[in-house]
C-alpha cells in the first residue's frame, strides 16, 4: 500500500523546499548499515571507511529498521529552507523525553531484539540520557563524515532545489510531484508515494520537499503530527557526485576557450557554485570565479541565486560546446 498525502486548497500555498544537514547525517549512518544503498556512494565509502569504522553506530542502527518506523524526534523536518547543523541538533537535544520515549519504543519494536536489548531497555528507562547519547552520536557522524564534504553536498542539493523550483513555476505542483521521482503520483489533490503505508491530511500545513544525497534510492515520508508533512527524495546528479574531474578536456574546447575556462565549462554537468567547482577542480576560487564570469558574459552560462550562493549552469549553447555537438540541446535532456 502506498502512502497518501491529502491536500486542501490552502496547502498549495504552503509548499516549500528545504535542505537539511542533519538529515544527511543520520542517512549516512543508514547508508553504512545497508549495502543496497552503497551504489553511487561506493567511492566515498572507500574513502571514509577507516573513519566510519571508528564510530560506534550500533545504538543508532537499532532505530533504523529495514522496514518500519524510525523516530521522528531524532531527525525532525527542518524549520527553514537552509538551516545549519548546529540549529538542527539543538532541536534534537531539546526533545521532550516522554514523547521521545514513546517514539523510540515504536521504532525499537520494529527491529528484532532491539526492544529487549540492554541498550534499548536503558534508553526507555532514562529517555533524557537517550536523547543526549544519540545527539552526541549524530554530532560525531557530522564532524567526522559529513562536514568535510558538506560544500559539495550542499551545492548538489541546492542545485536540485533550483531546478525543481523552476519546474514548479513551469508545470505547477501537480505536474512537478510525479517528476520528482517515479514513486510519486498525483491525482485529484492527493500525492501517493510508493514508500511504506502512511496516510495524512495536510490540514493547511503544506508540504516540505527535501532532496537528499544519502537517502538514495529511497523516497521517505511518514512524518506524524506535530511534525511538518515532508517528502524526502533522491537529489538529481548523485551519479556524478563523487566522480573526479575528467582527465582530458576536449582539445577543440581548449583551443576555443583556453584551458581554464574549458575545464570549468566541461565540469558543469549539473548546476554548481564557485566554491563547489573550485573544490572539485582543485583550483583557486578566485580563478574559478573569473572563468565563470567570462563564460556567463559569453552566453555559455546563466547564473541564478539560491539562498546564500549563486549557482551556474550551461545555456543550450554551452551544452553544445561542452558535448562537442552542434544542436541547441547539446545532447542533454531534462531529468526529473
ZIKARA-V192727 format. One record per run of one state. SS is the DSSP state (2 for helix, 1 for strand, 0 for the rest). FROM is the first residue (numbers start at 1). TO is the last residue. If there is no record, write none. Layout:
# ZIKARA-V192727
ss = <SS	SS>
from = <FROM	FROM>
to = <TO	TO>
This chain:
# ZIKARA-V192727
ss = <0	1	0	2	0	1	2	0	2	0	2	0	2	0	2	0	1	0	2	0	2	0	2	0	2	0	1	0	1	0	1	0	1	0	1	0	1	0	2	0	2	0	2	0	1	0	2	0	2	0	1	0	1	0	2	0>
from = <1	3	7	9	15	16	21	34	35	38	39	54	58	62	73	76	82	84	85	94	97	109	118	126	127	181	184	188	190	194	199	202	208	213	220	221	230	235	238	241	251	258	259	268	272	273	274	282	285	298	301	307	309	315	316	324>
to = <2	6	8	14	15	20	33	34	37	38	53	57	61	72	75	81	83	84	93	96	108	117	125	126	180	183	187	189	193	198	201	207	212	219	220	229	234	237	240	250	257	258	267	271	272	273	281	284	297	300	306	308	314	315	323	336>
